Amino acid sequence: MATTGSVLRGIGQVALGAALLTAGIGHLTKARKEFQAQVPTWFPADPDTVVVGSGLVEIGLGTALVATWKQPARRRLGALAAAFFVAVFPGNIAQLVEHRDAFGLDTDRKRALRLLGQPVLVAWALASTRGRNAGASD
């Protein structure tokens, strides 16, 4: 029987999957140029290639989050999504320190406040994909 907590985690998991799918599609379409502003200038790869690659990863993670419900795969997927959010964090920092405008982040204050969202995404990925408790298999 589903508990309130497991239902809320499921909703959170699907919502995160939908957000990743939306962002990933944006990487490949209308927001492609905006996402390029988050690729650090020091990163040794073509910004467009990075944006397309990260978009494909987001689409894959989003699809998996919407489709994966059994443990321990679900928990591993949450850890993978959290690791992805950590991996792209330097791009968010670069947007701040390089003073690059994108997505309405046109001041250092706005760019700095956006950095606070990354730990929230990490926590969301981990919390929405865990079982009832550390040893749970739901």
Legacy VTK file of the C-alpha trace (Angstrom):
# vtk DataFile Version 3.0
C-alpha trace
ASCII
DATASET POLYDATA
POINTS 138 float
0.000 0.000 0.000
1.324 3.428 -0.949
2.041 5.845 1.856
1.662 9.607 1.619
5.451 9.870 1.564
5.836 7.409 -1.306
3.140 9.195 -3.317
4.821 12.554 -2.749
8.216 11.087 -3.716
6.636 9.680 -6.873
5.146 13.054 -7.765
8.516 14.672 -7.090
10.283 12.125 -9.256
7.915 12.638 -12.195
8.105 16.433 -11.807
11.903 16.327 -11.824
11.805 14.042 -14.866
9.474 16.448 -16.658
11.712 19.402 -15.765
14.764 17.593 -17.121
12.918 16.628 -20.299
11.845 20.237 -20.801
15.349 21.574 -20.175
16.913 18.913 -22.390
14.603 19.735 -25.278
15.389 23.421 -24.722
19.092 22.600 -25.051
18.417 21.282 -28.532
15.913 23.929 -29.660
14.829 27.417 -28.588
17.098 27.885 -25.548
20.277 26.569 -27.159
22.036 29.956 -27.297
20.994 30.761 -23.725
22.504 27.510 -22.447
25.770 28.290 -24.224
26.227 31.210 -21.804
26.645 28.628 -19.040
29.548 26.836 -20.695
32.728 28.153 -19.065
35.108 29.882 -21.466
37.940 27.775 -20.058
36.186 24.467 -20.819
38.100 22.739 -23.631
35.151 21.934 -25.891
32.903 23.702 -28.344
30.052 25.325 -26.333
27.399 24.118 -28.775
28.665 20.543 -28.519
28.537 20.783 -24.719
24.987 22.156 -24.821
23.783 19.436 -27.196
25.513 16.717 -25.171
24.161 17.923 -21.841
20.717 18.268 -23.409
20.800 14.648 -24.530
21.856 13.603 -21.022
18.966 15.591 -19.547
16.508 13.976 -21.942
17.837 10.545 -20.986
17.683 11.283 -17.258
14.214 12.807 -17.572
12.894 9.822 -19.487
14.406 7.407 -16.988
12.964 9.321 -14.027
9.489 9.146 -15.523
9.817 5.433 -16.331
11.806 3.901 -13.437
9.916 2.823 -10.321
11.645 -0.237 -8.876
14.384 -0.062 -6.281
17.362 -0.143 -6.276
17.394 1.214 -9.856
15.266 4.168 -8.831
17.674 5.171 -6.048
20.692 4.757 -8.361
18.978 6.941 -10.949
18.431 9.624 -8.311
22.126 9.509 -7.434
23.021 9.782 -11.122
20.743 12.806 -11.576
22.249 14.402 -8.451
25.752 13.785 -9.823
24.739 15.433 -13.097
23.554 18.537 -11.219
26.889 18.654 -9.399
28.793 18.185 -12.676
27.116 21.144 -14.381
27.469 23.453 -11.371
30.794 24.907 -12.613
28.839 26.254 -15.599
26.546 28.138 -13.265
29.537 29.525 -11.394
31.168 30.512 -14.689
28.035 32.388 -15.710
28.406 34.448 -12.520
32.156 35.085 -12.582
32.212 35.727 -16.337
29.177 38.069 -16.047
27.286 36.285 -18.820
23.606 37.081 -19.275
21.129 34.289 -20.013
17.641 33.277 -18.910
16.964 36.722 -17.452
20.004 36.464 -15.195
21.351 39.862 -16.155
22.936 40.954 -12.872
25.534 39.358 -10.628
22.977 39.256 -7.835
20.528 37.240 -9.936
23.304 34.925 -11.120
24.510 34.440 -7.522
20.995 33.685 -6.257
20.597 31.098 -9.009
23.536 29.185 -7.531
21.347 28.429 -4.509
19.043 26.396 -6.744
21.647 23.759 -7.564
21.757 22.177 -4.080
17.959 22.118 -4.173
18.079 20.104 -7.411
20.573 17.669 -5.871
18.376 17.211 -2.801
15.261 16.843 -4.979
16.875 14.100 -7.060
17.976 12.160 -3.994
14.819 12.636 -1.913
12.341 11.809 -4.664
13.998 8.523 -5.587
14.770 7.030 -2.201
12.753 4.287 -0.569
10.669 4.602 2.608
13.902 4.330 4.556
17.528 3.514 3.841
16.790 -0.190 3.431
13.400 0.086 1.752
12.681 -1.526 -1.547
9.588 0.401 -2.683
LINES 1 139
138 0 1 2 3 4 5 6 7 8 9 10 11 12 13 14 15 16 17 18 19 20 21 22 23 24 25 26 27 28 29 30 31 32 33 34 35 36 37 38 39 40 41 42 43 44 45 46 47 48 49 50 51 52 53 54 55 56 57 58 59 60 61 62 63 64 65 66 67 68 69 70 71 72 73 74 75 76 77 78 79 80 81 82 83 84 85 86 87 88 89 90 91 92 93 94 95 96 97 98 99 100 101 102 103 104 105 106 107 108 109 110 111 112 113 114 115 116 117 118 119 120 121 122 123 124 125 126 127 128 129 130 131 132 133 134 135 136 137
